[in-house]
Amino acid sequence: MFSRLIAVIFLLTYAGLSIAHDPGLSSADLRLKKQGVDIKITFALQDIEAFVPMDSDGDADVTAAEQEAAKPRIAAWVLQGVQLTLDGQIVQPNTAAVVTLDDKNNASIEFQYPQTPSQQLQLQANFLNKLPAVHKQFVTLKNEAGQGISEKMLSQQDSLITLAIPSADSSNNVEHTPISTAFADFLLLGIEHILTGYDHLLFLFSLLIVTRSFWPAIKIITFFTIAHSITLGLAAFNVIEIPSSIVEPLIAATIIYVGVENILRGDHPKGRQWLTFFFGLVHGFGFAAVLREMGISSMETGIMLPLFSFNLGVELGQITVAAVFLPIIWWLHKQPLIGPKLTPVCSIFASLAGAYWLIERTLLS
């Protein structure tokens, strides 16, 4: 039975190594101007590279020259997946798309359409069908002054946004997307993110594997939640901004540390809640970076609502995971053949996974 447990842990770890921490989110900003429509679409670079490989020589190192050479292919891939319909007529961009790769591992594609709709605008994001099923795109439509008109979270199941253009005398009566809709969208996105964020889940599992009862586990989860809340406030008010290039390796390092501590100190490490709080701040910055670095903001509340509802979804997701797996962990600890080996074996696998992610996010990034 213990060998089966090891096999399951190995398979879960292997799966996590291959698809850890995919944000599953992109953004599209449309600006309606008198002379046409401007569009800016932003993807995480790892989403783009799945369809437009940049490493042309296969040496696992993407150079600046390779990135520059890939820009026309990135532009072509995005333009093929966008269909803009103005007043019932499909239109084409009048300029070549401009591709920008930033230091936050994002690719932004900007292009313009010469026509201005007088009655209706429709955007169909067909490229969502090529991305993972859980991928979402947050679309915001603004007027020439930059004021929000409409917003919507697109997915493979619903990849179309339609806007009825208000007349000049009714511009103040535009129907905005209800806050409750945006709240629910980002809440669900947060739940999906934690359920597919295998690095975060492995960190939480490594913290909880040493627990044997309800209250120690509750203490760990509570301190983790408080840390996320503090991070949310710091990120929302721009007090501290840490780029993902720093946060992501730190997240991997926290997994290694907790795994090694479990091995060295056994099932009863003291002060685990304070360790959880400190490392929870690091993981919280990782959650906030998913939205902030993508330029996501609600037209009525800015970054506040998306960050709050996204992080709330993360918390609900991790509480659900803990509620399912904690009884299993406690039961396994009571089994004579498994209990003494459960913490060290699981911690070894966790540390190895953390080491892999650390190397991947530093030396191989």
Protein Blocks (a to p, Z undefined) as FASTA:
>chain_A
ZZmmmmmmmmmmmmmmmmgoifkiacddddddfkbccddddddfklmmmmmcfblnonop
acfklmmmmmmmmmmmmmmmpccdeehiacddfbdcdddddfkopacdddddfbdcfkbc
cdddfklmmmcfkbccddddddfkopafbdcdddfklmcdcdddddfklmmmcccddfkl
mmmmmmmmmmmmmmmmmmlmmmmmmmmmmpcbfklmmmmmmmmmmmmmmmmmmmmnomac
cdfklmmmmmmmmmmmmmmmmmmnojmdghklmmmmmmmmmmmmmmmmmmmmnopacfkl
ommlmmmmmmmmmmmmmmmmmmmmmmmmmmmmmpmklmmmmmmmmmmmmmmmmmmmmmmm
mmmZZ
